């Protein structure tokens, strides 16, 4: 049973366990909290952060891969926040 538990623990490190969403308004003069950032992260800090910026004229959707809780792409304050919060709620 102990060996099985060790195998299971090793396997779940690679599965998404930290998920968090933050809604925000990037444009002070319009709309509400229609924009969002969501992080999907495993125990090792690998995953993706998906964000959407909403304005009256258009919507932009962005996906940034993560390794060790970092991305090679520039992260917004909201994306960094959601990564931190997902990490804190992971496991």
N, C-alpha and C positions, 0 to 999 in steps of 0.2 A: 504494500500500500504506500509506503514511504517513497519508493522508487517511482510509482505512478504519479504521486503528488509532485515530485521533482520534475518529471517530464511535463506535466500539465502546467506547472508554474513557468517553465522555460518557454513553452509554446505560447502562453498568453502574453508574454512580454512583447510579442510581435503583432498582437491584435489591438485595434483601436479601443482604448479604455477611457481616454480623457476627451470629452466633448463639451464644448462651451460656446454659447452664442452671446454676442453683445450687439445691441441695436443702438444707433446713434444718428445724429443729424450733422452732416459735414458742411451744410450750407445754412448759415444762421438766418438768412433772409427768406427762406422758403421751406415748406413741408414740415414734416415731423420726423420722428425716428424711423424712417423707412429704410435707411441704409443699415447694413449689418456686416459683421465678421463672425465666422464660425471656424473653430479649430477642431480637427480630428487628429488625435495624437496617441501613439502607443507609449509603452513604458520607457522606451529608449529615446523618446523625443522625435521620432520620425512620423511623418504624416503630411497633412496639408492644411492650409488656412484658406478659406474661401470667403471672399468679401464682395459686397454689392454696394455700389454708390448710386443712390437714387436722386434724380432731380426731375423737375417737371418736363424737361425736354428729352431726357434719355436716362438709361440705366446702364451702368458698366459693371461687368462681373469679372472678377479676377481670382485666379487660383495660384497659390505660391507653395511649392513643395518645401517641406521642412526636414532637416536632418539635425538631430541633437538640439531641438528647439530653436533652430536658426534657419534662415532662408538666404539663398544667394541673391534674392530680390529684396529691394528696399521695402521695409514694413512700415505701415502707418502706426500711429499711437494706439488705435483701436485694435489692430492686428496683434501688436505686441501684448496688449492687455489681455486679449482672449487666449493667447498662447500661454501666458503666465497663469491665468485662472484655470485653464484646462489642465495644466501641469499640476497645479495645487489640488485639483479634484481627482487626479488620476490615481487609480489603485486604492 
